[in-house]
Amino acid sequence: MMTLKGTIKKFGDFNALDGVDLEIPKGTAFGLLGSNGAGKSTILRLFSGIYSPDGGEVLIDGEPVYDNVSAKQKVFFINDETVQFGGYTLMELKNLYKQFYPSFSEEIFARLQGAIQLPAHRKISTYSKGMKRQAIVIIGIACCTPYLLLDEAFDGLDPTMRIIVKRMLVDAMCERELTVVISSHNLKEINELCDTAALLHKGKIIFNRQIDSLKGSVHKVQVVFSDREKQYTPEDFTDFPDILHFSQNHSIYHIIAKGDEATIRKALEPYKPIVADLIPLSLEEIFIYELEVLGYDSQVFA
């Protein structure tokens, strides 16, 4: 398990993380969501032992990570930058990392490199951006660590490159109990790969939920009531599931409410609606409406 306990990280007067509690169980595909500066990359660098916390704890399988070789050997971190690898060929970079990760598998490296057909003896600086990302993902998977961390893994990649990188990650997760943590500001990427996601904003975790539990738990209701003369307000729906948003356009009311379809339809019955359409929300819409209820800026996903 990867754990943050009351973790604080400061850079001068800036609180990058402000007392964060987080648990990421082994074998999970976990997404860290949030805008730039929310704290996503800081969490990944703490878990990989690059940063030390200014307060609280950062643990891998119960061990502190910073300055702890045995804990750090369980983690492979793929940064959003690859410029630091430019002077190496793929084979040289493989041999470098093999020194630090006793679990490195030559067999897995050869299989992935053979499938992708990256030029093994060319400098990585001559690779395209997508090829550079493929190269470091191949090495990260071949290191066979229990935990693989990716910072904006798909940013700037074309659709074909995204598919190739995702396929490598999914195959690795299926082959062994690999825990993958992906930071992104792109909800679509997280939705496709992850089973759990946390939303960060200004150094705090706003949500930490299983994605499947969110789907179908919030609905958009478009309803026309039989009493068209009455001007309804949210206060008229005291027995209704939690209302996240309420608006009116002529005789049509738009209500965003928590609850499954059966619960919402039952709550509508006393109002004798003429029309009641329920539409499941996208993951992005759910997060935005819940953020607004908590008073946070919905432009976090802009």
Solvent accessible surface area in square Angstrom, and as a share of the most:
residue,aa,sasa,rsa
1,M,84,0.37
2,M,0,0.00
3,T,12,0.07
4,L,2,0.01
5,K,100,0.42
6,G,29,0.28
7,T,0,0.00
8,I,54,0.28
9,K,20,0.09
10,K,99,0.42
11,F,88,0.37
12,G,71,0.68
13,D,156,0.81
14,F,111,0.46
15,N,63,0.32
16,A,3,0.02
17,L,0,0.00
18,D,53,0.28
19,G,36,0.35
20,V,4,0.03
21,D,100,0.52
22,L,5,0.02
23,E,98,0.44
24,I,0,0.00
25,P,64,0.40
26,K,100,0.42
27,G,37,0.36
28,T,15,0.09
29,A,7,0.05
30,F,2,0.01
31,G,0,0.00
32,L,0,0.00
33,L,0,0.00
34,G,0,0.00
35,S,32,0.21
36,N,135,0.69
37,G,58,0.56
38,A,2,0.01
39,G,8,0.07
40,K,10,0.04
41,S,40,0.26
42,T,14,0.08
43,I,0,0.00
44,L,0,0.00
45,R,40,0.15
46,L,2,0.01
47,F,0,0.00
48,S,12,0.08
49,G,3,0.03
50,I,94,0.47
51,Y,58,0.22
52,S,40,0.26
53,P,41,0.26
54,D,82,0.42
55,G,21,0.20
56,G,47,0.45
57,E,82,0.37
58,V,8,0.05
59,L,17,0.09
60,I,0,0.00
61,D,63,0.33
62,G,58,0.55
63,E,58,0.26
64,P,82,0.52
65,V,0,0.00
66,Y,113,0.43
67,D,125,0.65
68,N,35,0.18
69,V,107,0.61
70,S,57,0.37
71,A,0,0.00
72,K,75,0.32
73,Q,61,0.27
74,K,54,0.23
75,V,4,0.02
76,F,3,0.01
77,F,35,0.15
78,I,1,0.01
79,N,33,0.17
80,D,56,0.29
81,E,99,0.44
82,T,18,0.10
83,V,122,0.70
84,Q,92,0.41
85,F,21,0.09
86,G,11,0.11
87,G,57,0.55
88,Y,76,0.29
89,T,15,0.09
90,L,0,0.00
91,M,54,0.24
92,E,81,0.36
93,L,1,0.00
94,K,12,0.05
95,N,74,0.38
96,L,54,0.27
97,Y,43,0.17
98,K,86,0.36
99,Q,136,0.61
100,F,116,0.48
101,Y,26,0.10
102,P,110,0.69
103,S,54,0.35
104,F,21,0.09
105,S,24,0.15
106,E,72,0.32
107,E,137,0.61
108,I,29,0.15
109,F,7,0.03
110,A,62,0.48
111,R,111,0.41
112,L,17,0.08
113,Q,33,0.15
114,G,33,0.31
115,A,79,0.61
116,I,38,0.20
117,Q,136,0.61
118,L,8,0.04
119,P,41,0.26
120,A,20,0.16
121,H,148,0.66
122,R,110,0.40
123,K,94,0.40
124,I,2,0.01
125,S,66,0.43
126,T,78,0.45
127,Y,9,0.03
128,S,55,0.35
129,K,108,0.46
130,G,7,0.07
131,M,41,0.18
132,K,46,0.19
133,R,4,0.01
134,Q,4,0.02
135,A,1,0.01
136,I,3,0.01
137,V,0,0.00
138,I,0,0.00
139,I,0,0.00
140,G,1,0.01
141,I,6,0.03
142,A,0,0.00
143,C,0,0.00
144,C,30,0.18
145,T,1,0.01
146,P,39,0.25
147,Y,0,0.00
148,L,1,0.01
149,L,0,0.00
150,L,0,0.00
151,D,1,0.01
152,E,25,0.11
153,A,1,0.01
154,F,6,0.03
155,D,71,0.37
156,G,53,0.51
157,L,9,0.04
158,D,74,0.38
159,P,102,0.64
160,T,87,0.51
161,M,39,0.18
162,R,58,0.21
163,I,92,0.47
164,I,44,0.22
165,V,0,0.00
166,K,34,0.14
167,R,145,0.53
168,M,11,0.05
169,L,0,0.00
170,V,61,0.35
171,D,66,0.34
172,A,4,0.03
173,M,42,0.19
174,C,106,0.64
175,E,102,0.46
176,R,64,0.23
177,E,112,0.50
178,L,3,0.02
179,T,0,0.00
180,V,0,0.00
181,V,0,0.00
182,I,1,0.01
183,S,0,0.00
184,S,6,0.04
185,H,80,0.36
186,N,55,0.28
187,L,12,0.06
188,K,141,0.60
189,E,10,0.05
190,I,1,0.00
191,N,57,0.29
192,E,94,0.42
193,L,20,0.10
194,C,11,0.07
195,D,70,0.36
196,T,19,0.11
197,A,0,0.00
198,A,0,0.00
199,L,0,0.00
200,L,0,0.00
201,H,20,0.09
202,K,153,0.65
203,G,1,0.01
204,K,95,0.40
205,I,43,0.22
206,I,27,0.14
207,F,13,0.05
208,N,69,0.36
209,R,78,0.28
210,Q,118,0.52
211,I,3,0.02
212,D,110,0.57
213,S,69,0.45
214,L,6,0.03
215,K,96,0.41
216,G,32,0.31
217,S,36,0.23
218,V,2,0.01
219,H,9,0.04
220,K,49,0.21
221,V,0,0.00
222,Q,56,0.25
223,V,0,0.00
224,V,16,0.09
225,F,3,0.01
226,S,62,0.40
227,D,66,0.34
228,R,145,0.53
229,E,155,0.69
230,K,84,0.36
231,Q,120,0.53
232,Y,21,0.08
233,T,60,0.35
234,P,57,0.36
235,E,130,0.58
236,D,49,0.26
237,F,7,0.03
238,T,117,0.68
239,D,129,0.67
240,F,19,0.08
241,P,23,0.14
242,D,92,0.48
243,I,46,0.24
244,L,22,0.11
245,H,64,0.29
246,F,43,0.18
247,S,41,0.27
248,Q,77,0.34
249,N,83,0.43
250,H,163,0.73
251,S,40,0.26
252,I,71,0.36
253,Y,8,0.03
254,H,47,0.21
255,I,0,0.00
256,I,2,0.01
257,A,0,0.00
258,K,61,0.26
259,G,20,0.19
260,D,78,0.40
261,E,81,0.36
262,A,78,0.60
263,T,66,0.38
264,I,0,0.00
265,R,96,0.35
266,K,148,0.63
267,A,18,0.14
268,L,3,0.02
269,E,117,0.53
270,P,99,0.62
271,Y,48,0.18
272,K,141,0.60
273,P,41,0.26
274,I,96,0.49
275,V,69,0.40
276,A,24,0.19
277,D,69,0.36
278,L,24,0.12
279,I,73,0.37
280,P,87,0.55
281,L,13,0.07
282,S,60,0.38
283,L,11,0.06
284,E,76,0.34
285,E,61,0.27
286,I,1,0.01
287,F,2,0.01
288,I,41,0.21
289,Y,42,0.16
290,E,10,0.05
291,L,0,0.00
292,E,80,0.36
293,V,81,0.47
294,L,99,0.49
295,G,68,0.65
296,Y,69,0.26
297,D,84,0.44
298,S,22,0.14
299,Q,118,0.52
300,V,7,0.04
301,F,26,0.11
302,A,107,0.83
